[in-house]
């Protein structure tokens, strides 16, 4: 079987986007021996801190970072994944959520 292909596309910021929460998410997936591939697309003030946190986890290359991609090219990225995930502050859908849904990518969200 193939790993579940998970993607985040957006600004690498802790305020609002809470990207540093991806490290405990990956740890939880590893603890559960989940078969996954997480692609993080974007850039921002927390990119290096997130890379450092991910480097400390034994994910074996299952977490990959990509530079920002123009919005019009993101449809292909969304379509190549099974799940879009965000860990945001707030209750409304962020711009990437509806965009990923247009590409047929499942997403899960809840209010904080």
C-alpha positions in Angstrom: 0.0 0.0 0.0 1.0 3.6 -0.5 1.5 6.1 2.3 -1.3 8.6 2.9 -0.1 11.8 1.1 -0.6 14.8 3.4 0.1 18.4 2.4 0.2 21.9 4.0 0.5 24.9 1.7 0.8 28.3 3.2 2.8 30.8 5.2 5.2 29.2 7.7 4.1 31.3 10.6 3.2 30.4 14.2 0.8 33.2 14.7 -2.5 32.2 13.0 -1.0 29.3 11.0 0.5 27.4 14.0 3.0 25.6 11.8 5.2 24.5 14.8 2.2 22.2 15.7 3.2 20.0 12.8 6.1 18.6 14.8 3.9 17.1 17.5 1.5 15.9 14.8 4.4 14.1 13.0 5.5 12.6 16.4 2.0 11.3 17.0 1.9 9.7 13.5 5.2 8.1 14.1 4.2 6.8 17.5 1.2 5.2 15.9 3.4 3.8 13.1 1.2 5.5 10.5 2.3 5.2 6.9 2.4 8.9 5.7 4.2 11.4 3.6 3.9 15.1 4.7 4.8 17.8 2.3 5.1 21.3 3.6 4.9 24.0 0.9 5.6 27.6 1.7 8.0 30.0 3.4 8.0 32.4 6.3 9.4 33.4 9.7 9.1 29.9 11.2 10.5 27.8 8.4 13.9 27.1 9.9 12.5 26.5 13.4 10.1 24.0 11.9 12.9 22.3 9.9 14.9 22.0 13.1 12.0 20.5 15.0 11.4 18.0 12.2 15.1 17.1 12.0 14.9 16.0 15.6 12.2 13.4 14.7 13.0 10.0 13.2 10.6 10.4 10.3 13.0 8.9 7.7 12.4 11.4 5.0 8.6 11.3 5.3 8.5 15.1 5.9 9.6 17.2 2.9 9.8 21.0 2.6 9.2 23.0 -0.5 9.6 26.6 -1.3 6.5 28.7 -1.9 4.6 27.9 -5.1 2.4 30.4 -7.0 -1.3 30.0 -6.2 -2.2 29.0 -9.7 0.3 26.1 -9.5 -1.0 24.8 -6.2 -4.0 23.0 -7.8 -1.5 20.4 -9.1 0.0 20.1 -5.7 -3.4 19.7 -4.0 -4.4 17.1 -6.6 -1.2 15.0 -5.9 -2.2 14.5 -2.2 -4.9 12.7 -0.3 -5.3 15.1 2.7 -4.8 18.8 3.2 -4.1 19.8 6.8 -3.9 23.1 8.6 -3.5 23.9 12.3 -4.8 27.5 12.4 -6.0 29.9 15.0 -9.6 30.8 14.3 -12.8 29.2 13.1 -13.2 30.2 9.5 -11.7 28.4 6.5 -8.4 29.8 5.4 -7.8 30.5 1.7 -5.9 27.2 1.1 -8.7 25.1 2.5 -11.3 25.9 -0.2 -8.6 25.9 -2.8 -7.6 22.4 -1.9 -11.2 21.3 -1.9 -11.5 22.4 -5.5 -8.8 20.0 -6.4 -10.7 17.1 -4.7 -8.4 16.9 -1.7 -10.0 15.8 1.6 -9.6 18.1 4.6 -10.5 18.0 8.2 -10.9 21.0 10.4 -12.4 22.1 13.7 -12.6 25.2 15.8 -9.8 25.7 18.4 
